[in-house]
Amino acid sequence: MPFTPDARGRVRIGAPISIPVVVLYLILVVLIVYATGHTRFSSNPIVPEFLVAVILLFLARFASTYYVLDDRALYARRIFGSRTVRLEEVRMVQLANLRDLGPVSFLGGWGWRGRMWSPFIQTFDAIHTVSPGVLVTAGDVPLFISPKDPGTFAEELGRRVRSYNTEVRLGSFAPVARTVS
């Protein structure tokens, strides 16, 4: 499915929303509300309200993820944690899966942009909602994103990047263990 640019040539694409993740967040909220009403697990009534607010903030952050591609940059956006990658800095665009990038866990990401570490590519940022996506190698820190229809998005990104860098590499990420010398 090709993307339809707006009048200014920008393409805006959302990230897929994982229903199990949304359900998990909502179950946590219900459990906290239920426990607050039926037990005295906290001597301070603001603690459960604070926990519910934090969980809902993370749900909103998750659900607000989207990407904009124009003739100068790729913008990965979400509440509290966006990143801009100038197209002239892009060296490689690869289809990738977060699970293949390395042994990241629930606590594997930190910071506003989901800074992660991989034994294959070292430090990278991840502004994503699901595991399959696109790995954009640009600047000092690569960026992993998960747009709807990653293949078509990678092709469009590669097409736009080629106007700055005709030698940009396109492909799929294949984990290769680094050797220690």
C-alpha positions as CSV (number, residue, x, y, z in Angstrom):
1,M,0.0,0.0,0.0
2,P,1.7,3.2,-1.1
3,F,1.5,6.2,1.3
4,T,-0.4,9.3,0.2
5,P,1.6,12.5,0.8
6,D,-0.2,15.6,1.9
7,A,-0.1,19.0,0.1
8,R,3.4,19.6,1.5
9,G,4.8,16.2,0.5
10,R,4.7,14.8,4.0
11,V,3.7,11.2,4.8
12,R,2.2,10.6,8.2
13,I,1.9,7.0,9.3
14,G,0.8,5.6,12.6
15,A,2.3,2.7,14.5
16,P,0.3,-0.5,15.0
17,I,-1.3,-0.8,18.4
18,S,-0.9,-4.1,20.2
19,I,-4.2,-5.0,21.8
20,P,-2.5,-7.3,24.4
21,V,-0.4,-4.4,25.6
22,V,-3.4,-2.1,25.9
23,V,-5.4,-4.8,27.8
24,L,-2.4,-5.3,30.2
25,Y,-2.3,-1.6,31.0
26,L,-6.1,-1.6,31.6
27,I,-5.9,-4.7,33.8
28,L,-3.3,-3.1,35.9
29,V,-5.5,0.0,36.4
30,V,-8.5,-2.2,37.3
31,L,-6.4,-4.2,39.8
32,I,-5.1,-1.1,41.5
33,V,-8.6,0.4,41.7
34,Y,-10.1,-2.9,43.0
35,A,-7.3,-3.3,45.6
36,T,-7.7,0.3,46.8
37,G,-11.4,-0.2,47.4
38,H,-11.2,-3.6,49.1
39,T,-8.0,-3.5,51.1
40,R,-5.8,-1.1,53.0
41,F,-2.5,-1.8,51.2
42,S,-1.4,1.8,51.5
43,S,-1.6,4.3,54.4
44,N,-1.4,7.1,51.9
45,P,-4.5,7.4,49.5
46,I,-2.5,9.3,46.9
47,V,-0.3,6.3,46.1
48,P,-2.9,4.3,44.2
49,E,-4.0,7.5,42.3
50,F,-0.4,8.2,41.4
51,L,0.1,4.6,40.2
52,V,-3.0,4.8,38.0
53,A,-1.9,8.2,36.6
54,V,1.5,6.8,35.7
55,I,0.1,3.7,34.0
56,L,-2.4,5.8,32.0
57,L,0.5,8.1,31.0
58,F,2.5,5.2,29.7
59,L,-0.6,3.9,27.9
60,A,-1.0,7.3,26.3
61,R,2.7,7.4,25.4
62,F,2.4,4.0,23.8
63,A,-0.8,4.9,21.8
64,S,0.5,8.3,20.6
65,T,3.4,6.8,18.5
66,Y,3.5,7.9,14.9
67,Y,6.0,8.8,12.2
68,V,6.3,11.7,9.7
69,L,8.5,11.6,6.6
70,D,9.1,14.7,4.6
71,D,11.7,15.7,2.0
72,R,14.3,16.6,4.8
73,A,13.8,14.3,7.7
74,L,12.1,11.4,9.4
75,Y,10.3,12.4,12.6
76,A,9.5,9.6,15.1
77,R,6.9,11.1,17.5
78,R,5.2,10.2,20.7
79,I,4.3,11.9,24.0
80,F,7.6,12.4,26.0
81,G,10.2,11.1,23.6
82,S,10.5,12.1,20.0
83,R,13.5,12.0,17.7
84,T,14.3,13.6,14.3
85,V,16.7,12.0,11.8
86,R,17.8,14.2,8.9
87,L,17.7,12.2,5.6
88,E,21.2,13.3,4.7
89,E,22.6,11.5,7.7
90,V,20.9,8.1,6.8
91,R,23.4,5.4,5.8
92,M,21.3,2.3,6.0
93,V,17.6,1.3,6.1
94,Q,16.8,-2.2,7.1
95,L,13.7,-4.2,7.9
96,A,14.4,-5.6,11.4
97,N,12.7,-7.3,14.3
98,L,13.4,-6.0,17.8
99,R,13.7,-9.6,19.1
100,D,16.6,-10.1,16.6
101,L,18.5,-7.0,17.7
102,G,19.5,-8.5,21.0
103,P,18.5,-9.8,24.4
104,V,16.4,-6.8,25.5
105,S,13.9,-7.3,28.2
106,F,11.0,-5.5,29.9
107,L,13.7,-3.3,31.6
108,G,15.9,-3.2,28.4
109,G,14.8,0.4,27.4
110,W,15.5,3.6,29.3
111,G,15.1,7.3,28.7
112,W,12.5,9.2,26.8
113,R,13.4,7.6,23.4
114,G,13.7,4.1,24.7
115,R,17.5,3.9,24.6
116,M,18.4,0.2,24.2
117,W,21.5,-1.9,23.8
118,S,22.2,-4.7,21.4
119,P,25.3,-6.9,21.1
120,F,25.0,-6.5,17.3
121,I,24.6,-2.7,16.8
122,Q,25.4,-1.4,20.4
123,T,23.3,1.5,21.6
124,F,20.1,2.4,19.7
125,D,16.9,4.3,20.2
126,A,13.6,2.6,19.9
127,I,10.3,4.5,19.3
128,H,8.1,1.6,18.6
129,T,4.9,-0.2,19.6
130,V,5.5,-3.7,18.2
131,S,8.5,-5.9,17.4
132,P,8.7,-5.9,13.6
133,G,9.9,-2.6,12.1
134,V,12.6,-0.6,10.4
135,L,16.1,0.0,11.7
136,V,17.4,3.4,10.4
137,T,21.2,3.8,10.8
138,A,21.9,7.5,10.9
139,G,24.1,9.8,13.1
140,D,25.7,8.3,16.1
141,V,22.7,6.2,17.4
142,P,20.5,4.1,15.1
143,L,16.8,4.4,15.4
144,F,14.3,1.5,15.5
145,I,10.7,2.3,14.5
146,S,7.6,0.2,13.9
147,P,5.4,1.8,11.3
148,K,2.3,0.1,9.9
149,D,3.5,-1.7,6.8
150,P,7.2,-1.6,7.5
151,G,8.2,-2.8,4.0
152,T,6.5,0.0,2.2
153,F,7.7,2.5,4.7
154,A,11.3,1.4,4.3
155,E,11.0,1.6,0.5
156,E,9.6,5.2,0.7
157,L,12.2,6.2,3.2
158,G,14.9,4.7,1.0
159,R,13.6,6.5,-2.0
160,R,13.6,9.9,-0.2
161,V,17.1,9.2,1.3
162,R,18.6,8.5,-2.2
163,S,18.1,12.2,-3.1
164,Y,20.8,12.9,-0.5
165,N,22.9,9.7,-0.6
166,T,22.8,7.5,-3.6
167,E,24.9,4.9,-1.8
168,V,22.4,4.2,1.0
169,R,22.0,0.5,1.7
170,L,18.6,-1.1,1.9
171,G,17.9,-4.6,3.2
172,S,17.0,-6.8,6.1
173,F,18.8,-7.0,9.4
174,A,20.6,-10.3,10.0
175,P,22.2,-10.7,13.4
176,V,25.9,-11.2,13.1
177,A,27.9,-11.8,16.3
178,R,30.8,-9.4,16.8
179,T,34.1,-10.9,17.6
180,V,36.2,-9.6,20.4
181,S,39.9,-9.0,19.6
